[in-house]
């Protein structure tokens, strides 16, 4: 028996009860939903962190003067690299995937570098003409036709 503010005895099934009885979700259902949500978030994060593209959008040289470019089945990171004309560009190409080789090619600059699975290499070149150049991977992943396997090198004056 519950009591109301006026201290009258009220039965939980009494139709005059101020609040209808409520059924709360079981802890098991709530926990299961939380785990499902966490698993979905982890899957999206690991497969294609599209919301992180702005963080990876533009590459810049670290303290060693080398810009790291990660090559994977989900594309290039960063997708854009900004450099100055006449300045040596050093890129550390990292292919952390096992089983797939990747490529960084820029046709207009005559660049074409293959990176074996699980390896990395540092390349250098000096672009002299300002402009915007597309880099891509044609080794796998759909090649130039796959938008995730393309990036942009912007050379400014």
Buried (B, 14 or more C-beta within 10 A) or exposed (E): EEEEEEEEEBEEEEEEEEEEEEEEEEEEEEEEEEEEEEEEEEEEEEEBEEEEBEEBBBBEBEEEEBBBBBBBBBBBBBBBBBBEEEEEBBBBBBBEBEEBBBBBBBEEBEBEBBBEEEEBBEBEBEBEEEEEBEBBBBBBBEBEEBEBBBBBBBBEE
